[in-house]
Amino acid sequence: MKRLLVAAGAMVLAANAWTHHSDAGIDMESIVAFEGVVSEFHFRNPHVYVLVDVSNEAGETVEWDFQMGPVSVIARRGWQRDSLVPGDRVIVRGHPSRNGRPYAILESIDKEGGLLLGTAEAPPETPVPATSLEGKWLSDRGATMNFPGGFDGFFLAQLVLTDAGREAMEAYDPLSSENPESSCVGRPTPAAFVSSSLYLMEFDIDEPNEIITIRSQYFDEERTVYMDGRDHPDPSERFVTGHSIGRWDGDTLIVNTRNFADHRSPYQIGVPSGAQKHVVETYRLSDDGTDIEATFMLEDPEYLAEPMTHSRLLHHSPHLEMYLGGCDPDATSRFVDP
């Protein structure tokens, strides 16, 4: 079998290093490798899947599910709906499920004859300055990937938990319908902020109506920030994305979000959030207009023993396309152990 171009294999790895529902049910320290035949290729959000028929030692055919990143991420690396088709012979490598199920996070894939990918969108040679926060923004992968386990590891390394938080995390089964993502429920702020190393954030400033809309490619989240001086509603009114109000402090946007609905795993590690969750974000355009200096403070006394803070730069990315593909119920629930 002809080997895949090294560059293409690197694209798969980059696309899938931490874009899945959770590392908790996956053995990220182990690799399985098989030669097989593609039976299906699902190019859908929130995760692309390639299903591969593999013959085991007994001569039986076993269908393996290999989970990739979302359409928005892998499309930027050149993947298309017809990059793989049923009948393609492939060599696949991936991190397997801990429970022995034929399910894995894709690490690399080689296709007989080569896998012809398009050219991934490259960053502009010269940073493009913005005149306001409005536009599309992406952070460096190192902002999150410096933590083993990506999104999971980012929060595992920094959240200080209460007893309730630890107990809930230990009782959580990420490969079950208990995981909110199995029913197309995404993760509210600060998830979009943390995920900005792979998923674009977009700011839309509507001055006449005194609102700012913050969007993320992750689960097509859209959050309205009210800039008209109103307060949060009664605590009994709760929302999946929370209720956000904002104000300007000089040239810094301050976003205050409360009134979150209960969420079983907003940090992807089984630590819940509840009615006491509170997030404050700040966004300031850099002097040269090429970056946003961004911070957040997260607190939730029920599950977090102390507040967490984080800061990073968001880079102006007007050359990138905002892929908003919706959440396919079948694709989002494939990881659930039947």
N, C-alpha and C positions, 0 to 999 in steps of 0.2 A: 504493500500500500504506500502510495506517495505521501510524504509528510506535508503537513500544512505549513505555510509560511510562518516563520517565527513571529512576525509582527501581528499576524491575525490572531495567533494564540494569545499573545499579550493583551489584545483587545478584549477577548473573552474574560481573562482574569481580571482586568481592570474594571470591567462592567459588573462583575459579580462578587467582588470581594466582601461586600457587606450590604447588598441591596435586598436581602431576603427578610422573611418574617422574624427570624431570630436564630442566633447561633445555639441557643440553649438545647435544642433537640437534635443538633447536628454535631458530629465529631469532626471539628475543624483541625484536629491534629492528625487525622488519617486521610489517606487517599485511596480510592478504588479506581481501577482502570479496566476498561473493557473495549473489545472490538465488537461492533454490532451494526444493525441496520435501522435507520430512522423509520419509525412507524407514523409519527405525527410531529408537526412543528406548529406550536401555538404562539402566534405573534400578537400577544394581548397584554394589557395592563391588569394588575400591577406587576406581573412577572411573566416573562416569556419562558416557555417550556419546550424542551426537545425530549420526545419519548423514543427510547432506543430498545429494540429487541435484541436480547443477548442470550446465547446458548450457555447453559450451565454445564457442570461436569457430568450430569446425568443425561445430557442431550436434550433437556427440556428448554423451552423458550421462556425467558423471564423479561417482562417489560419494565425497564427502569425509567423513572421520571427524573430528568435533570433540570433543575431550576436555574434560570438565568436572571438577569436584571430586568427592569421595566423597559418598555418600548422607548420611552424618552431617553434613557441612558444609552442603550445599545444602538439605537438609530444614529446617535451622534458618533458612534464608532464604526459606522458603515453597514450595519445589519439591515436587511430588508425582509419582507414576508417570504420571499422565495430563496433566501440564503441557504435554507435546507429544505429538502422535499422528501416525502416518503420514498424509500428505496435507496437513499444515499448510504453508502458504507462509510462508517466513521470509527475513529478511536476516541473515546471519551474518558476524561479523568474528573473526579469530583470528590467532595467531602460527603460521606454517607450519613444517613440517619442513624442515631444511636440505638434505635429499637430493632434494627435488622430489616426494616422495610426497604424495598428497592427504590429508594428515593435519595437524591443527593443534590448538593449545590455544585453547579458546574465550575470546574477549574480551568479546563481547556478542552478543545475539540479539534480533531484532525479529520479532514474529509478527503476521501479518495479522489485524486485529481486536483486537489487544492480547493480551498474555500475562497471564492472570489468576493471580497468585500469592497464596498465603495470607499472613498476617501473620507476619513473622519474629519469633522469640522475642526479646523485649527484655530487657535486664538489669533487675534490680529497681531501683526508684527509690532505695531506701536499701540500702546493702550489708548483707548478712546475716552476722552473726558466727557462727563455728564454735567449738566447745569443744575440738576436737582436730584433727589432720590428716585425720581420716576425712571422706570426702565427695568431691564433684566440684569440679574446679579448672580455670581457664582463664586464660592470660596475655594481655596486650595484644598486638595484631597488630604494633605497632611494635617489640616485642622481637626479632622476626626480620625484619620487612619493612623495617627501616631499612637493610638490606643489599640492594643490587641483586641480583635473582635469587632472593630469598626463601631457602628452605632451602639451595639450592646456594650462593648468594652468602654466606650466613652462615658456612659452613665455608670457602669459598674465601678469604674475607677474613681468617680467623683461624688456620687450620691452617698450621703451618710444617713443610714436608715434608722427608723424607730423599730421597736420590737414588732409592731404591726406590719411595717414595711418588709421586714425580714421574713416573717411568717408567711405573708402573702406571696413573696417571691419564691420561697421554698415549695409552696403548694401549687405553683403555677405549672400547667402543662402547655408549652408553646405549640405542640403538634395536635392540639384539640380545638374544638369549636369555641373553647373558652377564649382563645386568641381573637380579639376584636377584628383583626384583619381578615379572618375567615369569612366575614360577612360585609366586607368593603367599608369597615369603619377604620379610618386612618388614625394618626396620632396628632393631637393638637399641639400648639406652641408649647415649648420651644423646639418641637421636632423639625419643623420646616427650617428653622435657623440652623440646627445641628446637621440636617441633611443637605444643606446648601453646597456641600462639596461634590454632590452628584446631581442634585435636583435644583433647577433654576428657581430663584425667587424673583418675583416681579412686584413693583410698586406702581400703583396707578393713583395719582393725586387729582381729586375732583374738588377744586377750591370752591366753585359756586355752591355745591351741595355740602361742603364741609365734611367730606369723608375721604379716607385713604383706603384703598383696597390692597391687601397683601395676598398674593397668590403663590402657590408652590406647585411644582409638577407632581409632588408626592400625593397620590390619591386626589389630585386636582383640587387641593384645598384652596378655599377662598375665604378670606376673613375681612370684615369691615371694621375699620377703626373710625369711631365717631369723633370729629374734631370740633363740635359745636358747643362744647362746654357742659354737656350733659354728664350725669353721674351714672354709675352702674345701676341696673334695676334691682328690685328686691332679691335677696339671695335665693328665694324659692324659684326664681326664673333661671334655669340653667341650660347651657348650650354645649354641644360637642366641641366647638371651637372656642368656647368661652365668650365673654363679652368684652370688647376692647374699646377703650377710650384713649384719646391722644391729645397731646399739646406740644407746642414748640417752646423750647428753652433756648433762645437765641437761634442758632442754626442746627440744633439737635432735636430730633423727633423723639419724644418719650411716649411709649405705648404701654398702657396699664391694662392687664387682662385678668378678670375674675369670673365668677359664675360659671365655672366649668361643670359639665355633667360628669357623673362617675365614669371612670375609664379603667378597664382591668389591667392594661399594660401600655401606658403612654410612653414609656422609656424602653420598650421592647424587651424587658427583662423580668416581667411579672410583678413589678412594684406598681400598685394602683395609684390613682389620684382621685381626690374627692372634692367636696364642697369648699375646703379650705385652701385649695391650690390657688396660687397667685404668681403671675409672671410680669416682670417689668423689663421691657426692651428699650434700648436707645440706638438711634441710627443718626450718624453725622457724615455728610459728604466730605471727603478729604479735600485739602486745599487745592490739589491739582485736578479734582473731579473724577479721578479714575477708580476710586475705591469708596466704600462706605465703611466707616469705623463703627462696628456693631458690638453690643453687649447684651447679655440678659442676666436677670436674677430670678431664680426659681425657688419658691418655698411652698411647702405643704405640710404643716405641723403634724398632721395625722400619720403620715408615712415617712417624712423626711426629718431627721433629727436636727438638721441645720440647713440654712439656705445654700444653694449652689449658685456660683457665678461663673461666667465664661465670656470671653471676647474674641473676636476675629475680624479679619478684613473680608469684605465682599467686593469682588472685582466686577466692574462694569462690563457686561457681555452682550452688547447689542447685536452681535453677529450670530448668536445662537437662537434657534427656534424654540418656542415654548410648545412642546408636544403635550397636549392635553387629551388623553385618549379614554378617559373614564375607567371604571373598574369593572372588569368582567367577573361575574359571580363564580363561574366555573374555574377560571384561572386563579382567583384569589383564595379558593378553598382547597386547591389540589394538595396542599401540604398536610391537610388534616388526616390523621391516622384513622382509617375507617374501623 
